Structure formats: structure tokens, C-alpha cells
Amino acid sequence: MAETTGEQRDFYKGLIQTAAVFLKLQQGKSDPASRLALRAASHLEKYPSLCERISVKSVLDWLQDVGRGRNLVAEGNPPRLELVDK
């Protein structure tokens, strides 16, 4: 497996952590999800609102909601990550 280095490393790390956040929420582990959401957001905050066809702004909004204790999965409205056409 190739290791991602350079400018995009934190972007992908943040996305992977975002996926883990929603897995934690599915497992009913809100506190760990909240902590991980804040870490994931710290990796993504430095990127533009659209990066690699992903709306970073939307992802950051979800992560901030989870960081404040909101469980989007339990609410029955989990976010969907969709690629944006440029």
C-alpha cells in the first residue's frame, strides 16, 4: 500500500477519521465520536471548502455538530458524502 505524503496527507487522514466518527455513532459511542470529530476537523480545517471534489465545508459542519454532542445517525438522518462536480 502506498503512503500518502505531502499536502493532501491531512486531508485524507481527516476523511478517514470522519468515517470512524460515524462508525462510533452507529455503535452508540457518542463521547468517543465527539472527541474524534474534533480531531478530524482539525485536519480538514486548513483545506478549501471544495477539495478533491468533496465539500469540506459540509464535512466540517457535520463534525462540528457531532463535536457538540449531536448524533446524526440516531436522528435517522446520517450524512452522505457525495462528490461535487466542478
mmCIF file as gemmi writes it, N, C-alpha and C atoms, coordinates in Angstrom:
data_model
loop_
_atom_site.group_PDB
_atom_site.id
_atom_site.type_symbol
_atom_site.label_atom_id
_atom_site.label_alt_id
_atom_site.label_comp_id
_atom_site.label_asym_id
_atom_site.label_entity_id
_atom_site.label_seq_id
_atom_site.pdbx_PDB_ins_code
_atom_site.Cartn_x
_atom_site.Cartn_y
_atom_site.Cartn_z
_atom_site.occupancy
_atom_site.B_iso_or_equiv
_atom_site.pdbx_formal_charge
_atom_site.auth_seq_id
_atom_site.auth_asym_id
_atom_site.pdbx_PDB_model_num
ATOM 1 N N . MET Axp A 1 ? 0.836 -1.16 0 1 0 ? 1 A 1
ATOM 2 C CA . MET Axp A 1 ? 0 0 0 1 0 ? 1 A 1
ATOM 3 C C . MET Axp A 1 ? 0.896 1.242 0 1 0 ? 1 A 1
ATOM 4 N N . ALA Axp A 2 ? 0.557 2.211 -0.842 1 0 ? 2 A 1
ATOM 5 C CA . ALA Axp A 2 ? 1.336 3.439 -0.932 1 0 ? 2 A 1
ATOM 6 C C . ALA Axp A 2 ? 0.952 4.386 0.19 1 0 ? 2 A 1
ATOM 7 N N . GLU Axp A 3 ? 1.93 5.085 0.692 1 0 ? 3 A 1
ATOM 8 C CA . GLU Axp A 3 ? 1.689 6.054 1.757 1 0 ? 3 A 1
ATOM 9 C C . GLU Axp A 3 ? 1.492 7.431 1.139 1 0 ? 3 A 1
ATOM 10 N N . THR Axp A 4 ? 0.452 8.128 1.567 1 0 ? 4 A 1
ATOM 11 C CA . THR Axp A 4 ? 0.196 9.475 1.077 1 0 ? 4 A 1
ATOM 12 C C . THR Axp A 4 ? 1.056 10.447 1.872 1 0 ? 4 A 1
ATOM 13 N N . THR Axp A 5 ? 1.765 11.282 1.159 1 0 ? 5 A 1
ATOM 14 C CA . THR Axp A 5 ? 2.6 12.289 1.8 1 0 ? 5 A 1
ATOM 15 C C . THR Axp A 5 ? 2.255 13.649 1.203 1 0 ? 5 A 1
ATOM 16 N N . GLY Axp A 6 ? 2.861 14.667 1.738 1 0 ? 6 A 1
ATOM 17 C CA . GLY Axp A 6 ? 2.676 15.989 1.17 1 0 ? 6 A 1
ATOM 18 C C . GLY Axp A 6 ? 1.413 16.675 1.648 1 0 ? 6 A 1
ATOM 19 N N . GLU Axp A 7 ? 0.95 17.611 0.819 1 0 ? 7 A 1
ATOM 20 C CA . GLU Axp A 7 ? -0.139 18.499 1.189 1 0 ? 7 A 1
ATOM 21 C C . GLU Axp A 7 ? -1.469 17.783 1.444 1 0 ? 7 A 1
ATOM 22 N N . GLN Axp A 8 ? -1.728 16.678 0.8 1 0 ? 8 A 1
ATOM 23 C CA . GLN Axp A 8 ? -3.023 16.015 0.917 1 0 ? 8 A 1
ATOM 24 C C . GLN Axp A 8 ? -3.091 15.013 2.076 1 0 ? 8 A 1
ATOM 25 N N . ARG Axp A 9 ? -1.991 14.769 2.733 1 0 ? 9 A 1
ATOM 26 C CA . ARG Axp A 9 ? -1.966 13.743 3.781 1 0 ? 9 A 1
ATOM 27 C C . ARG Axp A 9 ? -3.01 14.003 4.859 1 0 ? 9 A 1
ATOM 28 N N . ASP Axp A 10 ? -3.051 15.209 5.394 1 0 ? 10 A 1
ATOM 29 C CA . ASP Axp A 10 ? -4.004 15.516 6.456 1 0 ? 10 A 1
ATOM 30 C C . ASP Axp A 10 ? -5.442 15.489 5.949 1 0 ? 10 A 1
ATOM 31 N N . PHE Axp A 11 ? -5.64 15.825 4.68 1 0 ? 11 A 1
ATOM 32 C CA . PHE Axp A 11 ? -6.979 15.774 4.094 1 0 ? 11 A 1
ATOM 33 C C . PHE Axp A 11 ? -7.525 14.346 4.17 1 0 ? 11 A 1
ATOM 34 N N . TYR Axp A 12 ? -6.75 13.398 3.706 1 0 ? 12 A 1
ATOM 35 C CA . TYR Axp A 12 ? -7.195 12.01 3.727 1 0 ? 12 A 1
ATOM 36 C C . TYR Axp A 12 ? -7.285 11.462 5.149 1 0 ? 12 A 1
ATOM 37 N N . LYS Axp A 13 ? -6.376 11.874 5.998 1 0 ? 13 A 1
ATOM 38 C CA . LYS Axp A 13 ? -6.435 11.451 7.399 1 0 ? 13 A 1
ATOM 39 C C . LYS Axp A 13 ? -7.74 11.947 8.027 1 0 ? 13 A 1
ATOM 40 N N . GLY Axp A 14 ? -8.098 13.194 7.74 1 0 ? 14 A 1
ATOM 41 C CA . GLY Axp A 14 ? -9.348 13.742 8.264 1 0 ? 14 A 1
ATOM 42 C C . GLY Axp A 14 ? -10.57 13.003 7.743 1 0 ? 14 A 1
ATOM 43 N N . LEU Axp A 15 ? -10.563 12.623 6.468 1 0 ? 15 A 1
ATOM 44 C CA . LEU Axp A 15 ? -11.696 11.876 5.912 1 0 ? 15 A 1
ATOM 45 C C . LEU Axp A 15 ? -11.819 10.486 6.533 1 0 ? 15 A 1
ATOM 46 N N . ILE Axp A 16 ? -10.69 9.836 6.733 1 0 ? 16 A 1
ATOM 47 C CA . ILE Axp A 16 ? -10.715 8.507 7.36 1 0 ? 16 A 1
ATOM 48 C C . ILE Axp A 16 ? -11.242 8.616 8.787 1 0 ? 16 A 1
ATOM 49 N N . GLN Axp A 17 ? -10.795 9.64 9.503 1 0 ? 17 A 1
ATOM 50 C CA . GLN Axp A 17 ? -11.291 9.839 10.867 1 0 ? 17 A 1
ATOM 51 C C . GLN Axp A 17 ? -12.78 10.172 10.86 1 0 ? 17 A 1
ATOM 52 N N . THR Axp A 18 ? -13.241 10.893 9.832 1 0 ? 18 A 1
ATOM 53 C CA . THR Axp A 18 ? -14.665 11.208 9.719 1 0 ? 18 A 1
ATOM 54 C C . THR Axp A 18 ? -15.477 9.927 9.576 1 0 ? 18 A 1
ATOM 55 N N . ALA Axp A 19 ? -14.991 8.999 8.764 1 0 ? 19 A 1
ATOM 56 C CA . ALA Axp A 19 ? -15.68 7.711 8.624 1 0 ? 19 A 1
ATOM 57 C C . ALA Axp A 19 ? -15.727 6.989 9.973 1 0 ? 19 A 1
ATOM 58 N N . ALA Axp A 20 ? -14.64 7.052 10.725 1 0 ? 20 A 1
ATOM 59 C CA . ALA Axp A 20 ? -14.599 6.408 12.035 1 0 ? 20 A 1
ATOM 60 C C . ALA Axp A 20 ? -15.576 7.068 13.01 1 0 ? 20 A 1
ATOM 61 N N . VAL Axp A 21 ? -15.756 8.376 12.882 1 0 ? 21 A 1
ATOM 62 C CA . VAL Axp A 21 ? -16.72 9.097 13.722 1 0 ? 21 A 1
ATOM 63 C C . VAL Axp A 21 ? -18.115 8.493 13.541 1 0 ? 21 A 1
ATOM 64 N N . PHE Axp A 22 ? -18.527 8.307 12.291 1 0 ? 22 A 1
ATOM 65 C CA . PHE Axp A 22 ? -19.871 7.81 12.046 1 0 ? 22 A 1
ATOM 66 C C . PHE Axp A 22 ? -20.012 6.332 12.398 1 0 ? 22 A 1
ATOM 67 N N . LEU Axp A 23 ? -18.934 5.584 12.349 1 0 ? 23 A 1
ATOM 68 C CA . LEU Axp A 23 ? -18.957 4.209 12.84 1 0 ? 23 A 1
ATOM 69 C C . LEU Axp A 23 ? -19.184 4.212 14.355 1 0 ? 23 A 1
ATOM 70 N N . LYS Axp A 24 ? -18.487 5.088 15.062 1 0 ? 24 A 1
ATOM 71 C CA . LYS Axp A 24 ? -18.675 5.207 16.516 1 0 ? 24 A 1
ATOM 72 C C . LYS Axp A 24 ? -20.116 5.578 16.843 1 0 ? 24 A 1
ATOM 73 N N . LEU Axp A 25 ? -20.7 6.49 16.055 1 0 ? 25 A 1
ATOM 74 C CA . LEU Axp A 25 ? -22.089 6.871 16.295 1 0 ? 25 A 1
ATOM 75 C C . LEU Axp A 25 ? -23.033 5.695 16.06 1 0 ? 25 A 1
ATOM 76 N N . GLN Axp A 26 ? -22.762 4.894 15.028 1 0 ? 26 A 1
ATOM 77 C CA . GLN Axp A 26 ? -23.58 3.705 14.77 1 0 ? 26 A 1
ATOM 78 C C . GLN Axp A 26 ? -23.497 2.723 15.938 1 0 ? 26 A 1
ATOM 79 N N . GLN Axp A 27 ? -22.351 2.693 16.584 1 0 ? 27 A 1
ATOM 80 C CA . GLN Axp A 27 ? -22.141 1.799 17.722 1 0 ? 27 A 1
ATOM 81 C C . GLN Axp A 27 ? -22.696 2.386 19.016 1 0 ? 27 A 1
ATOM 82 N N . GLY Axp A 28 ? -23.241 3.606 18.95 1 0 ? 28 A 1
ATOM 83 C CA . GLY Axp A 28 ? -23.795 4.248 20.138 1 0 ? 28 A 1
ATOM 84 C C . GLY Axp A 28 ? -22.753 4.838 21.068 1 0 ? 28 A 1
ATOM 85 N N . LYS Axp A 29 ? -21.558 5.098 20.543 1 0 ? 29 A 1
ATOM 86 C CA . LYS Axp A 29 ? -20.453 5.632 21.353 1 0 ? 29 A 1
ATOM 87 C C . LYS Axp A 29 ? -20.284 7.126 21.069 1 0 ? 29 A 1
ATOM 88 N N . SER Axp A 30 ? -21.195 7.913 21.633 1 0 ? 30 A 1
ATOM 89 C CA . SER Axp A 30 ? -21.234 9.348 21.332 1 0 ? 30 A 1
ATOM 90 C C . SER Axp A 30 ? -20.02 10.116 21.836 1 0 ? 30 A 1
ATOM 91 N N . ASP Axp A 31 ? -19.556 9.815 23.034 1 0 ? 31 A 1
ATOM 92 C CA . ASP Axp A 31 ? -18.414 10.564 23.572 1 0 ? 31 A 1
ATOM 93 C C . ASP Axp A 31 ? -17.141 10.344 22.758 1 0 ? 31 A 1
ATOM 94 N N . PRO Axp A 32 ? -16.769 9.088 22.444 1 0 ? 32 A 1
ATOM 95 C CA . PRO Axp A 32 ? -15.593 8.9 21.589 1 0 ? 32 A 1
ATOM 96 C C . PRO Axp A 32 ? -15.79 9.521 20.204 1 0 ? 32 A 1
ATOM 97 N N . ALA Axp A 33 ? -17.007 9.453 19.679 1 0 ? 33 A 1
ATOM 98 C CA . ALA Axp A 33 ? -17.285 10.062 18.368 1 0 ? 33 A 1
ATOM 99 C C . ALA Axp A 33 ? -17.065 11.567 18.428 1 0 ? 33 A 1
ATOM 100 N N . SER Axp A 34 ? -17.499 12.185 19.5 1 0 ? 34 A 1
ATOM 101 C CA . SER Axp A 34 ? -17.34 13.63 19.651 1 0 ? 34 A 1
ATOM 102 C C . SER Axp A 34 ? -15.868 14.026 19.695 1 0 ? 34 A 1
ATOM 103 N N . ARG Axp A 35 ? -15.077 13.303 20.457 1 0 ? 35 A 1
ATOM 104 C CA . ARG Axp A 35 ? -13.639 13.602 20.548 1 0 ? 35 A 1
ATOM 105 C C . ARG Axp A 35 ? -12.953 13.405 19.195 1 0 ? 35 A 1
ATOM 106 N N . LEU Axp A 36 ? -13.285 12.309 18.527 1 0 ? 36 A 1
ATOM 107 C CA . LEU Axp A 36 ? -12.68 12.024 17.231 1 0 ? 36 A 1
ATOM 108 C C . LEU Axp A 36 ? -13.126 13.043 16.18 1 0 ? 36 A 1
ATOM 109 N N . ALA Axp A 37 ? -14.354 13.519 16.273 1 0 ? 37 A 1
ATOM 110 C CA . ALA Axp A 37 ? -14.854 14.526 15.337 1 0 ? 37 A 1
ATOM 111 C C . ALA Axp A 37 ? -14.017 15.802 15.422 1 0 ? 37 A 1
ATOM 112 N N . LEU Axp A 38 ? -13.659 16.186 16.625 1 0 ? 38 A 1
ATOM 113 C CA . LEU Axp A 38 ? -12.844 17.397 16.792 1 0 ? 38 A 1
ATOM 114 C C . LEU Axp A 38 ? -11.445 17.203 16.208 1 0 ? 38 A 1
ATOM 115 N N . ARG Axp A 39 ? -10.888 16.006 16.362 1 0 ? 39 A 1
ATOM 116 C CA . ARG Axp A 39 ? -9.571 15.723 15.769 1 0 ? 39 A 1
ATOM 117 C C . ARG Axp A 39 ? -9.658 15.713 14.246 1 0 ? 39 A 1
ATOM 118 N N . ALA Axp A 40 ? -10.697 15.078 13.714 1 0 ? 40 A 1
ATOM 119 C CA . ALA Axp A 40 ? -10.867 15.027 12.256 1 0 ? 40 A 1
ATOM 120 C C . ALA Axp A 40 ? -11.012 16.442 11.695 1 0 ? 40 A 1
ATOM 121 N N . ALA Axp A 41 ? -11.798 17.262 12.365 1 0 ? 41 A 1
ATOM 122 C CA . ALA Axp A 41 ? -11.996 18.647 11.911 1 0 ? 41 A 1
ATOM 123 C C . ALA Axp A 41 ? -10.68 19.41 11.9 1 0 ? 41 A 1
ATOM 124 N N . SER Axp A 42 ? -9.83 19.159 12.877 1 0 ? 42 A 1
ATOM 125 C CA . SER Axp A 42 ? -8.55 19.878 12.928 1 0 ? 42 A 1
ATOM 126 C C . SER Axp A 42 ? -7.678 19.553 11.717 1 0 ? 42 A 1
ATOM 127 N N . HIS Axp A 43 ? -7.84 18.369 11.153 1 0 ? 43 A 1
ATOM 128 C CA . HIS Axp A 43 ? -7.085 18.005 9.951 1 0 ? 43 A 1
ATOM 129 C C . HIS Axp A 43 ? -7.675 18.65 8.695 1 0 ? 43 A 1
ATOM 130 N N . LEU Axp A 44 ? -8.981 18.827 8.676 1 0 ? 44 A 1
ATOM 131 C CA . LEU Axp A 44 ? -9.651 19.303 7.462 1 0 ? 44 A 1
ATOM 132 C C . LEU Axp A 44 ? -9.781 20.827 7.374 1 0 ? 44 A 1
ATOM 133 N N . GLU Axp A 45 ? -9.676 21.508 8.493 1 0 ? 45 A 1
ATOM 134 C CA . GLU Axp A 45 ? -9.915 22.959 8.532 1 0 ? 45 A 1
ATOM 135 C C . GLU Axp A 45 ? -9.012 23.768 7.616 1 0 ? 45 A 1
ATOM 136 N N . LYS Axp A 46 ? -7.853 23.27 7.324 1 0 ? 46 A 1
ATOM 137 C CA . LYS Axp A 46 ? -6.897 24.05 6.526 1 0 ? 46 A 1
ATOM 138 C C . LYS Axp A 46 ? -7.122 23.929 5.016 1 0 ? 46 A 1
ATOM 139 N N . TYR Axp A 47 ? -8.094 23.116 4.621 1 0 ? 47 A 1
ATOM 140 C CA . TYR Axp A 47 ? -8.344 22.908 3.189 1 0 ? 47 A 1
ATOM 141 C C . TYR Axp A 47 ? -9.469 23.808 2.708 1 0 ? 47 A 1
ATOM 142 N N . PRO Axp A 48 ? -9.479 24.111 1.401 1 0 ? 48 A 1
ATOM 143 C CA . PRO Axp A 48 ? -10.551 24.963 0.866 1 0 ? 48 A 1
ATOM 144 C C . PRO Axp A 48 ? -11.912 24.278 0.999 1 0 ? 48 A 1
ATOM 145 N N . SER Axp A 49 ? -12.977 25.038 0.824 1 0 ? 49 A 1
ATOM 146 C CA . SER Axp A 49 ? -14.32 24.498 1.023 1 0 ? 49 A 1
ATOM 147 C C . SER Axp A 49 ? -14.649 23.366 0.044 1 0 ? 49 A 1
ATOM 148 N N . LEU Axp A 50 ? -13.931 23.284 -1.063 1 0 ? 50 A 1
ATOM 149 C CA . LEU Axp A 50 ? -14.078 22.179 -2.011 1 0 ? 50 A 1
ATOM 150 C C . LEU Axp A 50 ? -12.679 21.65 -2.32 1 0 ? 50 A 1
ATOM 151 N N . CYS Axp A 51 ? -12.457 20.382 -1.99 1 0 ? 51 A 1
ATOM 152 C CA . CYS Axp A 51 ? -11.143 19.763 -2.193 1 0 ? 51 A 1
ATOM 153 C C . CYS Axp A 51 ? -11.358 18.341 -2.674 1 0 ? 51 A 1
ATOM 154 N N . GLU Axp A 52 ? -10.689 17.966 -3.75 1 0 ? 52 A 1
ATOM 155 C CA . GLU Axp A 52 ? -10.818 16.616 -4.305 1 0 ? 52 A 1
ATOM 156 C C . GLU Axp A 52 ? -12.286 16.266 -4.577 1 0 ? 52 A 1
ATOM 157 N N . ARG Axp A 53 ? -13.05 17.272 -5.011 1 0 ? 53 A 1
ATOM 158 C CA . ARG Axp A 53 ? -14.471 17.14 -5.334 1 0 ? 53 A 1
ATOM 159 C C . ARG Axp A 53 ? -15.345 16.841 -4.119 1 0 ? 53 A 1
ATOM 160 N N . ILE Axp A 54 ? -14.829 17.06 -2.926 1 0 ? 54 A 1
ATOM 161 C CA . ILE Axp A 54 ? -15.584 16.849 -1.69 1 0 ? 54 A 1
ATOM 162 C C . ILE Axp A 54 ? -15.825 18.201 -1.042 1 0 ? 54 A 1
ATOM 163 N N . SER Axp A 55 ? -17.06 18.412 -0.592 1 0 ? 55 A 1
ATOM 164 C CA . SER Axp A 55 ? -17.392 19.646 0.109 1 0 ? 55 A 1
ATOM 165 C C . SER Axp A 55 ? -16.849 19.566 1.532 1 0 ? 55 A 1
ATOM 166 N N . VAL Axp A 56 ? -15.677 20.132 1.723 1 0 ? 56 A 1
ATOM 167 C CA . VAL Axp A 56 ? -15.044 20.137 3.04 1 0 ? 56 A 1
ATOM 168 C C . VAL Axp A 56 ? -15.915 20.901 4.023 1 0 ? 56 A 1
ATOM 169 N N . LYS Axp A 57 ? -16.559 21.951 3.565 1 0 ? 57 A 1
ATOM 170 C CA . LYS Axp A 57 ? -17.439 22.733 4.427 1 0 ? 57 A 1
ATOM 171 C C . LYS Axp A 57 ? -18.552 21.867 5.002 1 0 ? 57 A 1
ATOM 172 N N . SER Axp A 58 ? -19.179 21.032 4.175 1 0 ? 58 A 1
ATOM 173 C CA . SER Axp A 58 ? -20.242 20.143 4.661 1 0 ? 58 A 1
ATOM 174 C C . SER Axp A 58 ? -19.711 19.154 5.691 1 0 ? 58 A 1
ATOM 175 N N . VAL Axp A 59 ? -18.564 18.583 5.404 1 0 ? 59 A 1
ATOM 176 C CA . VAL Axp A 59 ? -17.959 17.626 6.336 1 0 ? 59 A 1
ATOM 177 C C . VAL Axp A 59 ? -17.642 18.313 7.661 1 0 ? 59 A 1
ATOM 178 N N . LEU Axp A 60 ? -17.082 19.514 7.6 1 0 ? 60 A 1
ATOM 179 C CA . LEU Axp A 60 ? -16.776 20.251 8.834 1 0 ? 60 A 1
ATOM 180 C C . LEU Axp A 60 ? -18.046 20.586 9.607 1 0 ? 60 A 1
ATOM 181 N N . ASP Axp A 61 ? -19.112 20.928 8.907 1 0 ? 61 A 1
ATOM 182 C CA . ASP Axp A 61 ? -20.39 21.197 9.589 1 0 ? 61 A 1
ATOM 183 C C . ASP Axp A 61 ? -20.868 19.958 10.339 1 0 ? 61 A 1
ATOM 184 N N . TRP Axp A 62 ? -20.796 18.765 9.703 1 0 ? 62 A 1
ATOM 185 C CA . TRP Axp A 62 ? -21.2 17.522 10.361 1 0 ? 62 A 1
ATOM 186 C C . TRP Axp A 62 ? -20.342 17.274 11.592 1 0 ? 62 A 1
ATOM 187 N N . LEU Axp A 63 ? -19.02 17.436 11.408 1 0 ? 63 A 1
ATOM 188 C CA . LEU Axp A 63 ? -18.096 17.16 12.51 1 0 ? 63 A 1
ATOM 189 C C . LEU Axp A 63 ? -18.332 18.107 13.675 1 0 ? 63 A 1
ATOM 190 N N . GLN Axp A 64 ? -18.631 19.354 13.39 1 0 ? 64 A 1
ATOM 191 C CA . GLN Axp A 64 ? -18.911 20.313 14.471 1 0 ? 64 A 1
ATOM 192 C C . GLN Axp A 64 ? -20.19 19.937 15.211 1 0 ? 64 A 1
ATOM 193 N N . ASP Axp A 65 ? -21.215 19.485 14.475 1 0 ? 65 A 1
ATOM 194 C CA . ASP Axp A 65 ? -22.445 19.027 15.125 1 0 ? 65 A 1
ATOM 195 C C . ASP Axp A 65 ? -22.166 17.851 16.054 1 0 ? 65 A 1
ATOM 196 N N . VAL Axp A 66 ? -21.402 16.892 15.577 1 0 ? 66 A 1
ATOM 197 C CA . VAL Axp A 66 ? -21.067 15.721 16.397 1 0 ? 66 A 1
ATOM 198 C C . VAL Axp A 66 ? -20.209 16.151 17.581 1 0 ? 66 A 1
ATOM 199 N N . GLY Axp A 67 ? -19.283 17.069 17.347 1 0 ? 67 A 1
ATOM 200 C CA . GLY Axp A 67 ? -18.432 17.565 18.424 1 0 ? 67 A 1
ATOM 201 C C . GLY Axp A 67 ? -19.225 18.232 19.534 1 0 ? 67 A 1
ATOM 202 N N . ARG Axp A 68 ? -20.387 18.768 19.188 1 0 ? 68 A 1
ATOM 203 C CA . ARG Axp A 68 ? -21.276 19.39 20.184 1 0 ? 68 A 1
ATOM 204 C C . ARG Axp A 68 ? -22.225 18.375 20.822 1 0 ? 68 A 1
ATOM 205 N N . GLY Axp A 69 ? -22.09 17.095 20.442 1 0 ? 69 A 1
ATOM 206 C CA . GLY Axp A 69 ? -22.891 16.056 21.068 1 0 ? 69 A 1
ATOM 207 C C . GLY Axp A 69 ? -24.074 15.572 20.256 1 0 ? 69 A 1
ATOM 208 N N . ARG Axp A 70 ? -24.248 16.074 19.066 1 0 ? 70 A 1
ATOM 209 C CA . ARG Axp A 70 ? -25.379 15.65 18.228 1 0 ? 70 A 1
ATOM 210 C C . ARG Axp A 70 ? -25.056 14.302 17.576 1 0 ? 70 A 1
ATOM 211 N N . ASN Axp A 71 ? -26.015 13.376 17.604 1 0 ? 71 A 1
ATOM 212 C CA . ASN Axp A 71 ? -25.835 12.075 16.964 1 0 ? 71 A 1
ATOM 213 C C . ASN Axp A 71 ? -26.698 12.03 15.706 1 0 ? 71 A 1
ATOM 214 N N . LEU Axp A 72 ? -26.102 12.366 14.589 1 0 ? 72 A 1
ATOM 215 C CA . LEU Axp A 72 ? -26.818 12.42 13.318 1 0 ? 72 A 1
ATOM 216 C C . LEU Axp A 72 ? -27.334 11.054 12.897 1 0 ? 72 A 1
ATOM 217 N N . VAL Axp A 73 ? -26.652 10 13.283 1 0 ? 73 A 1
ATOM 218 C CA . VAL Axp A 73 ? -27.068 8.645 12.933 1 0 ? 73 A 1
ATOM 219 C C . VAL Axp A 73 ? -28.331 8.272 13.704 1 0 ? 73 A 1
ATOM 220 N N . ALA Axp A 74 ? -28.352 8.539 15.006 1 0 ? 74 A 1
ATOM 221 C CA . ALA Axp A 74 ? -29.514 8.209 15.833 1 0 ? 74 A 1
ATOM 222 C C . ALA Axp A 74 ? -30.735 9.032 15.419 1 0 ? 74 A 1
ATOM 223 N N . GLU Axp A 75 ? -30.505 10.205 14.864 1 0 ? 75 A 1
ATOM 224 C CA . GLU Axp A 75 ? -31.607 11.053 14.405 1 0 ? 75 A 1
ATOM 225 C C . GLU Axp A 75 ? -32.24 10.51 13.122 1 0 ? 75 A 1
ATOM 226 N N . GLY Axp A 76 ? -31.632 9.484 12.553 1 0 ? 76 A 1
ATOM 227 C CA . GLY Axp A 76 ? -32.179 8.88 11.343 1 0 ? 76 A 1
ATOM 228 C C . GLY Axp A 76 ? -31.843 9.647 10.073 1 0 ? 76 A 1
ATOM 229 N N . ASN Axp A 77 ? -30.909 10.558 10.172 1 0 ? 77 A 1
ATOM 230 C CA . ASN Axp A 77 ? -30.54 11.364 9.013 1 0 ? 77 A 1
ATOM 231 C C . ASN Axp A 77 ? -29.015 11.434 8.894 1 0 ? 77 A 1
ATOM 232 N N . PRO Axp A 78 ? -28.362 10.275 8.732 1 0 ? 78 A 1
ATOM 233 C CA . PRO Axp A 78 ? -26.901 10.316 8.638 1 0 ? 78 A 1
ATOM 234 C C . PRO Axp A 78 ? -26.468 11.034 7.357 1 0 ? 78 A 1
ATOM 235 N N . PRO Axp A 79 ? -25.372 11.762 7.436 1 0 ? 79 A 1
ATOM 236 C CA . PRO Axp A 79 ? -24.898 12.474 6.249 1 0 ? 79 A 1
ATOM 237 C C . PRO Axp A 79 ? -24.407 11.52 5.178 1 0 ? 79 A 1
ATOM 238 N N . ARG Axp A 80 ? -24.481 12.001 3.959 1 0 ? 80 A 1
ATOM 239 C CA . ARG Axp A 80 ? -23.967 11.255 2.812 1 0 ? 80 A 1
ATOM 240 C C . ARG Axp A 80 ? -22.857 12.082 2.189 1 0 ? 80 A 1
ATOM 241 N N . LEU Axp A 81 ? -21.749 11.448 1.955 1 0 ? 81 A 1
ATOM 242 C CA . LEU Axp A 81 ? -20.632 12.113 1.324 1 0 ? 81 A 1
ATOM 243 C C . LEU Axp A 81 ? -20.738 11.896 -0.187 1 0 ? 81 A 1
ATOM 244 N N . GLU Axp A 82 ? -20.938 12.971 -0.91 1 0 ? 82 A 1
ATOM 245 C CA . GLU Axp A 82 ? -21.087 12.88 -2.355 1 0 ? 82 A 1
ATOM 246 C C . GLU Axp A 82 ? -20.032 13.749 -3.025 1 0 ? 82 A 1
ATOM 247 N N . LEU Axp A 83 ? -19.572 13.291 -4.169 1 0 ? 83 A 1
ATOM 248 C CA . LEU Axp A 83 ? -18.611 14.062 -4.943 1 0 ? 83 A 1
ATOM 249 C C . LEU Axp A 83 ? -19.347 15.196 -5.659 1 0 ? 83 A 1
ATOM 250 N N . VAL Axp A 84 ? -18.711 16.349 -5.682 1 0 ? 84 A 1
ATOM 251 C CA . VAL Axp A 84 ? -19.278 17.536 -6.295 1 0 ? 84 A 1
ATOM 252 C C . VAL Axp A 84 ? -18.644 17.735 -7.661 1 0 ? 84 A 1
ATOM 253 N N . ASP Axp A 85 ? -19.465 17.969 -8.662 1 0 ? 85 A 1
ATOM 254 C CA . ASP Axp A 85 ? -18.93 18.297 -9.981 1 0 ? 85 A 1
ATOM 255 C C . ASP Axp A 85 ? -18.401 19.717 -9.942 1 0 ? 85 A 1
ATOM 256 N N . LYS Axp A 86 ? -17.263 19.907 -10.543 1 0 ? 86 A 1
ATOM 257 C CA . LYS Axp A 86 ? -16.652 21.237 -10.541 1 0 ? 86 A 1
ATOM 258 C C . LYS Axp A 86 ? -17.333 22.158 -11.51 1 0 ? 86 A 1
